[in-house]
């Protein structure tokens, strides 16, 4: 409904015309999407310990598959990250995959915090915003650093939130016996997460650079697409602000599959404020949606291929079992 309202409000014909002006440039947008996936996969690989054997190809496939599942379900990260772990479970230990993926996400979130704060501050200082957008911007500036500070405190003080919660539930006879039995593994995973910087100090800067590259590619995508949609080159600050808005939308509205409607409405509101017109914002959101749909489809093809391979392996095992 929000998507339909946004299209009607901006003018469906104008929006479609803007999208059509991208033309063959959509290939560049899709390629930039590949760059973003590749650099985050590379960051994830750097978060593994040297002794953990996991190929980049397998991790890239797991990244695409996990993101695809997270994009189309209302569970977001709660679906995408466990899916990546499941995809690589036969090649690396559970503690290694969980710890490395958690560390990578922590580094990513750190760069997202910088992106949100800097982009929101730039938006508030550069233009006069409508009251609702101004309130949302102030909330982002207030809440984001608090959440980041809480996460940093947990990591710095090595607060074992998960294992401590399970122990508390066990004492009150609420926790399942399986979780209690897995406590040693959970503590081991926590040790790997908390000890990453001391074990791999030389990996910290490269991981941060890779996560930063992810955001640079995202800003480049917006700048490039908006140039084609509007017919003029927007300032880099405009693309930076719009990417910060996009990060806010994707973070807050994880429960909306493909961010349908909220992405279009939110981007349109900001492009209208930046004097680019609401239609340009919706066209931009549709270009991004095209990239998401394509990479999501590729991710699901990987899921289907892995599923069929697992089924074939299971069938072969059943055939061979009687002969042993």
ROZA-672629 format. One record per residue (C-alpha): x, y, z negated. Coordinates in steps of 0.2 Angstrom, whole numbers. Example, Ala and Ser with C-alpha at 12.3 -4.5 7.8 and 13.67 -1.06 7.14 Angstrom:
2
[[62,-22,-39]]
[[68,-5,-36]]
***
This chain:
324
[[0,0,0]]
[[14,12,-4]]
[[23,8,12]]
[[7,11,22]]
[[4,27,13]]
[[22,33,16]]
[[20,29,35]]
[[3,38,36]]
[[10,53,26]]
[[26,55,37]]
[[17,51,53]]
[[20,33,60]]
[[24,39,78]]
[[38,51,71]]
[[45,37,60]]
[[45,24,75]]
[[53,37,86]]
[[67,40,73]]
[[70,21,71]]
[[71,19,90]]
[[84,33,92]]
[[96,21,82]]
[[95,9,97]]
[[111,-1,99]]
[[118,7,83]]
[[109,-6,73]]
[[123,-18,77]]
[[135,-6,68]]
[[123,-5,53]]
[[123,-24,53]]
[[142,-25,54]]
[[143,-13,39]]
[[132,-25,30]]
[[144,-39,33]]
[[158,-28,27]]
[[149,-25,11]]
[[146,-44,8]]
[[164,-48,13]]
[[172,-36,0]]
[[161,-41,-14]]
[[165,-60,-10]]
[[183,-55,-10]]
[[181,-46,-27]]
[[172,-62,-34]]
[[187,-73,-27]]
[[199,-61,-36]]
[[190,-64,-52]]
[[193,-83,-52]]
[[208,-89,-61]]
[[223,-95,-50]]
[[220,-113,-54]]
[[201,-113,-48]]
[[200,-120,-31]]
[[186,-112,-21]]
[[187,-107,-3]]
[[182,-89,3]]
[[171,-97,16]]
[[161,-106,3]]
[[160,-91,-8]]
[[154,-80,6]]
[[141,-93,11]]
[[135,-93,-7]]
[[135,-74,-8]]
[[124,-73,7]]
[[112,-87,1]]
[[111,-80,-16]]
[[107,-63,-10]]
[[94,-69,2]]
[[85,-78,-13]]
[[86,-63,-24]]
[[79,-51,-10]]
[[63,-61,-7]]
[[58,-65,-24]]
[[53,-54,-39]]
[[67,-60,-50]]
[[82,-50,-41]]
[[98,-54,-50]]
[[90,-67,-61]]
[[88,-77,-45]]
[[102,-72,-34]]
[[117,-75,-46]]
[[112,-92,-53]]
[[109,-97,-35]]
[[127,-92,-30]]
[[133,-103,-45]]
[[122,-118,-39]]
[[129,-116,-21]]
[[147,-119,-27]]
[[144,-131,-41]]
[[152,-146,-32]]
[[168,-136,-29]]
[[172,-127,-45]]
[[168,-130,-63]]
[[153,-121,-71]]
[[163,-111,-83]]
[[174,-104,-69]]
[[160,-99,-57]]
[[149,-91,-71]]
[[164,-82,-79]]
[[171,-76,-62]]
[[154,-70,-55]]
[[150,-61,-72]]
[[166,-52,-72]]
[[164,-47,-53]]
[[146,-41,-58]]
[[153,-31,-72]]
[[166,-22,-61]]
[[152,-19,-48]]
[[141,-12,-61]]
[[155,0,-67]]
[[156,7,-50]]
[[137,8,-48]]
[[137,19,-64]]
[[149,31,-57]]
[[139,31,-41]]
[[123,35,-49]]
[[129,48,-61]]
[[139,57,-48]]
[[126,56,-34]]
[[112,61,-46]]
[[122,76,-53]]
[[125,81,-35]]
[[107,80,-30]]
[[101,90,-46]]
[[115,104,-43]]
[[113,105,-24]]
[[94,108,-21]]
[[79,113,-31]]
[[69,97,-34]]
[[50,94,-37]]
[[47,91,-55]]
[[44,72,-54]]
[[61,70,-45]]
[[70,82,-57]]
[[63,72,-72]]
[[69,55,-64]]
[[86,63,-61]]
[[88,68,-78]]
[[83,51,-85]]
[[96,43,-74]]
[[109,54,-80]]
[[104,51,-98]]
[[100,32,-98]]
[[114,26,-86]]
[[129,31,-97]]
[[120,24,-112]]
[[118,7,-104]]
[[135,8,-98]]
[[142,12,-115]]
[[132,-2,-123]]
[[139,-15,-110]]
[[157,-8,-113]]
[[155,-9,-132]]
[[150,-28,-130]]
[[165,-32,-119]]
[[177,-22,-129]]
[[172,-29,-146]]
[[169,-46,-138]]
[[152,-48,-145]]
[[146,-65,-140]]
[[128,-61,-137]]
[[122,-77,-128]]
[[130,-89,-140]]
[[125,-79,-155]]
[[107,-79,-149]]
[[107,-97,-147]]
[[114,-100,-164]]
[[101,-89,-172]]
[[87,-98,-163]]
[[95,-115,-168]]
[[95,-109,-186]]
[[76,-105,-184]]
[[73,-121,-175]]
[[68,-112,-159]]
[[82,-116,-147]]
[[81,-131,-136]]
[[93,-145,-141]]
[[101,-144,-124]]
[[107,-126,-126]]
[[114,-131,-143]]
[[124,-145,-136]]
[[131,-133,-122]]
[[137,-120,-135]]
[[155,-125,-133]]
[[154,-123,-114]]
[[145,-106,-117]]
[[159,-101,-129]]
[[172,-106,-116]]
[[164,-96,-103]]
[[164,-81,-114]]
[[182,-83,-118]]
[[186,-83,-99]]
[[175,-67,-97]]
[[182,-57,-111]]
[[200,-63,-107]]
[[200,-58,-89]]
[[209,-42,-90]]
[[223,-49,-102]]
[[225,-64,-90]]
[[224,-55,-74]]
[[229,-37,-76]]
[[236,-36,-58]]
[[218,-40,-51]]
[[209,-26,-60]]
[[214,-12,-48]]
[[211,-23,-32]]
[[194,-28,-38]]
[[189,-10,-42]]
[[195,-5,-24]]
[[185,-18,-16]]
[[169,-13,-26]]
[[173,5,-21]]
[[174,0,-3]]
[[157,-8,-5]]
[[150,9,-9]]
[[160,18,5]]
[[153,6,18]]
[[135,10,11]]
[[138,29,13]]
[[145,26,30]]
[[130,16,35]]
[[118,30,29]]
[[129,44,38]]
[[129,34,54]]
[[111,29,54]]
[[105,47,49]]
[[116,55,63]]
[[107,44,76]]
[[89,47,68]]
[[91,66,67]]
[[102,69,82]]
[[115,79,71]]
[[129,74,59]]
[[123,77,41]]
[[136,82,28]]
[[144,67,19]]
[[137,74,3]]
[[120,71,9]]
[[124,53,14]]
[[132,51,-4]]
[[116,57,-12]]
[[105,46,-2]]
[[116,31,-6]]
[[115,35,-25]]
[[96,36,-23]]
[[96,19,-14]]
[[106,12,-28]]
[[94,18,-41]]
[[79,11,-31]]
[[88,-6,-29]]
[[93,-7,-47]]
[[76,-1,-55]]
[[64,-10,-43]]
[[73,-27,-43]]
[[56,-35,-45]]
[[49,-29,-29]]
[[54,-41,-15]]
[[64,-32,-1]]
[[60,-16,-11]]
[[46,-14,1]]
[[37,3,-1]]
[[47,10,-15]]
[[62,11,-4]]
[[53,20,10]]
[[43,32,-2]]
[[59,36,-13]]
[[70,39,2]]
[[57,50,11]]
[[55,60,-5]]
[[73,64,-6]]
[[76,67,13]]
[[61,79,12]]
[[69,89,-2]]
[[85,89,8]]
[[76,97,22]]
[[78,82,34]]
[[59,78,34]]
[[50,63,26]]
[[50,54,43]]
[[69,53,44]]
[[69,45,26]]
[[57,31,31]]
[[66,28,47]]
[[82,27,38]]
[[74,14,25]]
[[68,4,40]]
[[85,3,48]]
[[92,-3,31]]
[[77,-15,30]]
[[82,-22,47]]
[[99,-26,41]]
[[93,-34,25]]
[[81,-45,35]]
[[94,-51,47]]
[[107,-55,33]]
[[93,-63,22]]
[[88,-74,37]]
[[106,-79,39]]
[[107,-83,20]]
[[91,-94,21]]
[[99,-103,36]]
[[114,-107,24]]
[[102,-113,11]]
[[93,-124,23]]
[[109,-131,30]]
[[116,-134,12]]
[[99,-143,8]]
[[99,-154,23]]
[[118,-158,20]]
[[114,-163,2]]
[[99,-173,8]]
[[110,-182,20]]
[[123,-186,7]]
[[110,-193,-5]]
[[103,-204,9]]
[[120,-210,13]]
[[123,-214,-5]]
[[107,-224,-6]]
[[112,-234,10]]
[[129,-238,3]]
[[123,-242,-15]]
[[117,-260,-12]]
[[133,-265,-3]]
[[144,-260,-18]]
***
